[in-house]
Amino acid sequence: GLGLAVTREEDFGAWYSQVVVAGELIEYYDISGCYILRPWSYSMWESIKEFFDGEIKKMDVENCYFPLFVSQARLEAEKDHIEDFAPEVAWVTRSGNHDLEVPIAVRPTSETVMYPVFANWIRSHRDLPLKLNQWCNVVRWEFKHPTPFIRSREFLWQEGHTAFSNKAEADTEVRKVLELYRRIYEELLAVPVIPGVKSEKEKFAGGLYTT
């Protein structure tokens, strides 16, 4: 009933692209890899956000917001964290008709913005745990076949950043949040998952381990 030109069996990629447009989920934009989220798809995001935000607040996590732009110095100071994203970092190099003296990065993730500030805020064990969450957009200038909802250059997400007095507390928090992600996939999106720890090759750059 959607008037699709191909079947899933004939060409899955073309079928998928037609479904997300005909289903009024997205509209394509004139910048490759960037998509307009229509009300139907954005309402799904709002449902996910409402569920997750409510659950993390029960865990005493507080919401905050850090800048979209990252200085070159901060980005380069945390090379281990940004290693995997380096080829995908988008840079602002001009303002109007003038070149910037120092390029400014558009955040691919926020560790390099947040953690130097954490060092200012955490003065002793009395300041722990620090449990923050940020709802924001990030940009990764992905060139590997952009696909709506799967691989895009700008996307909405949440990122939780916490600090604890010991590894055991941090590990416990990781597992609690991983369980919330499992619930989102299985209870809200009807997608079965297998929670676990990623391999060394798959883990987040600079991390001890990634779930």
Number of C-alpha atoms within 10 A of each C-alpha: 4 9 8 14 9 14 13 12 8 9 11 12 14 14 16 17 15 18 17 16 15 15 12 14 20 21 14 15 10 7 8 15 21 20 21 13 17 14 12 12 16 14 13 14 15 11 13 16 16 11 15 17 17 11 14 19 14 9 12 12 19 15 16 11 11 13 11 17 15 21 17 13 12 15 22 14 12 15 15 13 19 22 14 14 18 15 12 15 19 19 16 14 13 13 8 6 6 8 11 12 8 12 16 19 19 20 24 24 21 23 17 21 19 15 16 11 10 14 9 8 12 14 10 8 9 9 12 15 17 17 18 19 18 16 16 17 15 18 20 21 22 18 13 9 10 16 16 21 14 8 16 20 22 16 18 11 13 15 14 18 16 16 17 16 14 10 10 10 12 15 11 11 16 16 14 14 16 15 13 17 16 18 18 18 15 13 12 13 12 10 11 11 11 6 12 10 11 12 11 12 7 11 15 19 17 13 10 8 13 14 13
